[in-house]
Amino acid sequence: MPIYEYHCQSCSRKFESLVMKRDETPGCPYCNSENAQRLMSACGFVSKGTGTGGEPTVTRSAATSGCSGCSASSCAGCGV
């Protein structure tokens, strides 16, 4: 069950939603509109043992602007 990012066409806000089916489009949690478009998201993964002391570090795709020390699951989660 992936989490997708969406952009509401009605209120222009971005939000994330856990979806059960790939073709499911959730309603906007801000304005309740059903007019949301899924966005292309950059993926990240955890690479174990690359930080100081062997703790896991998050490695982001080269297409995203890196946030050092960010603990959010996506850039939309940390407000960048």
N, C-alpha and C positions, 0 to 999 in steps of 0.2 A: 504494500500500500504506500505509494509515493506521496510526497508533499510537493505540490505544484505552486508556483507563483502566478498570480492573476492581476490584471489591471481592469478596474471597473470603468466601463465606457460612460457611465452616468455621472459618477462623482470624481473620477480621475484618481482614485486612491489605489494603491497596491496592497495586496494581501496574500497570505499563504493559506492553503487548505489541503487537508489530507483527503484524498479521493479513493473510493473503492473501485470504481471503473474508469478506465482510461478516457472514455468519451463523456464522462460526467462533468458538468460545469456547475460549480457551487454559486450560490447567491452571495452578493457583497455583504460582508458583516457590518458595514458602515451605513449603507443606504437601502439595503435589502433588494437591490436591483438584480435581475437575472442576466444582465447584459455585461458579462465579464469575459475577458479574453486571456487565454493562457499565455504566459511569457516564456521566452527561452531563458533558461537558468544555467549558470555555470555550475559545474559540479566540483565538489571537494572530496578529499578522502583523508583518512588518518594514517599516517606513516609512523609506525612505532619505533622508538629508540633513536630518533634523529635529534631530539632536543638535548639540552644539557641535563645530565643526570639520567638520561634514558626515558624521560617522560614522552608520551605521544604528542605530536605536533600536527596541526592542520596544514595541509598543503593545498593551495588554491590553483586553479587553472591560470595560465598566462593571460587569458582574455579578461580576467577580473583585476580590479585594483586591490592589491593585497592590504590587509589590515593586520599589522603585527599584533599578536596577543588577543585578537578578537575571538570570543567564544561562541558567537552566534552561528547558527546552522547555515545562514546565507547572508549576503550583504543587506537584504531587505530587513533582516532581523536586527541589525545593528544600526540602521539608519544612515548608512553611507550612500 
